[in-house]
Amino acid sequence: MEERDVKMHANSKGLEASLHNLIQLHHHKSLILANQSEKSKKDAIRKAERVSDLLVEAVNGGVQDSFIYQKRIELEIRALAGTITRFTKQTDQWLNATHSLNTAIKEIGDFENWMKIMEYDFKSINAAIQNIHQE
């Protein structure tokens, strides 16, 4: 019986050692799996952050381009407003010059008409003087 007890005791120690080894192996594999899960989680978070950053850059890039285009358009509007102001002043100057020219032409026409009236009056006076002189 002692032999049998020794064998059982040996078997129980071998069983205990096997169970202990299984527990250690399970614990070791659990740690490896936990580490792999943590690495996968960190990798997924990094990738999600990268995707988020890329999306933000894409949206901001469009907004930034729109802002740049808006500024360019505003500069063009200011330049066009300046050009319009210059053209308006130039047009006003041309209108004033044209009005002055028209006034001068009218005055020349009036002077020419006055000269014709004077010529007619002088001819009438001359004819009257000649008639008086012939009589």
Disulfide bonds with the S-S distance in Angstrom:
none
